Amino acid sequence: MNKPVNPYHYVTGCISGKWKMTILHHIHHYGKIRFNETKKTLQVSEKVLSQQLKELAADGLVERIQYNTIPLKVEYILTPLGEDLIPALDILYIWSIRRMAQLNIPIDPDAFVVHTERKYIDQLMDIMDAYKKKQQE
């Protein structure tokens, strides 16, 4: 008989890792990603990106698609299960930005570059505007 697992522990196991949530959002934002482009864009090591993509695939959140071309072409897309997780990640992202602003923790400028959809702007316009003003000073 399998030992019962706490649901919070299960989900944090699926998304824990320095880059997993960022990778999931990146795939969601662009529709698909390629390994080398993502490595450059996120400035993550090859080893870490490879490991985190393998874990996301093993957890059923990401699908690896390999094309039999020369050179070999591999893309990663979200599975329906991965897509189901995006609204929860959005809530965590918005909460995190708000809390960081309250605590005056510097926010990575890239945080506002890829999160340009209306759902983020509606929730974070005040913080985005304050951030832009700081950058102009």
N, C-alpha and C positions, 0 to 999 in steps of 0.2 A: 504494500500500500504506500502511495506517495505521501510525503509529509505536506501538510497544508502550508501554503505560501501567503504571506500578507500581500494584498493587492498593491499597496504603496511600494513595497519592496520590489515587487515584480515590475511595475512601471518604471521605477528609478533604475532598475537593472537594464531595461530596454533603452533608456535615453541618457543614462549616465555616461560620462566620458566628456572630456573637454570640448569636443567638436561635434558630437552627435546631433544635438538640437540645431546647431548652425547648419550642418550638412542637410538635415531634413528640410529646414526652411529654404536652403539654397536650391535643393531639387524642386521643392514646391514652387518657388519663385520663377525658376527658369524652365520648369517642365521636365528637364533631364539635365544630367551633368556628365562630363567626361573627366576622367581621373586627373590628367596632367593640367588641364585648364583650372580645375578646382584647387589643385595643389598650389598653383601660382596665385590664384585669386584669394584664397584663405590664408596663404602663407603657413601651411601646416606641413609637417614632415611627411615624406612618402610612407614611412612605416606606420605612423599614427593614422593617416588617412586610410590606408589599406586595411588596417586592423578594424577601424571603426566602421568602414563600409561592410566588411565581412560580418561584423556583429549585427549591424542593422539588417543585413540580408538574412542572417540566421534567425533573427527575431521576427522576420516576415514583414518588415517595414519598407524595405528597399528591394528592388529587383535588379539584378545585373544582367544586362543584355549584351551578348557578344556577337559581333558581326564577323563573318569569315571573309575578311578582306585583308589585303596587304597594303600598308601595315594594318595590323589587327586594330579593330575599333571596338571599344567597350563603352557603353553608356549605363547610367544608373537612373532609374525612375522610382517614384513612390508606388507602392502597392496600394490597393484600396484601404488596407489596414493602416498604412502610413498616412494616407490622406485623412483618414478618420482622426488621427492624432493632431493634425495641424491646428484645429480650433483650440485645443488645450494648450499647445505651445504658444499660440497667440496670446492667450490669457496670461501665461507665465511671462512672456516677453513684455507685455504692457505693464504688468505688476512690477516687474524688475526695473523698467525704465522709471516708473513713478517713484519707487523706493530709492533708487540711486539718486534721483533728483532731490528728494527730501533730505538725504544724507550728504548731499554735495559730493558724491562720488563721481569722478570724471567718467563721462560716457564716451566710448569709442565712436568717433565720427562716422564710421561705416555703419553703425547701428541705424542711422537715419537714411542711408543711401538705398539699401535694398528693401526697407520697410516703408514703401511709399503708397501702398494701397489705402484706400479710403478708410478701412477699418482701423488702421494705425493713426492716420491723420486725425480722425474724429476723436480718438481717445488721448492723443498725445500732442495736439497742436500747441498747447501752452508751453510744454517743455521744448518742443522743436523750435518754436519762436524764440524762447529764452536762449536756447543753445546758439541759434543763428546770430543773435545780438552779441553774445559773448565772443563769437568768432570774428565779428566785424570790429570789435574794440581793439 
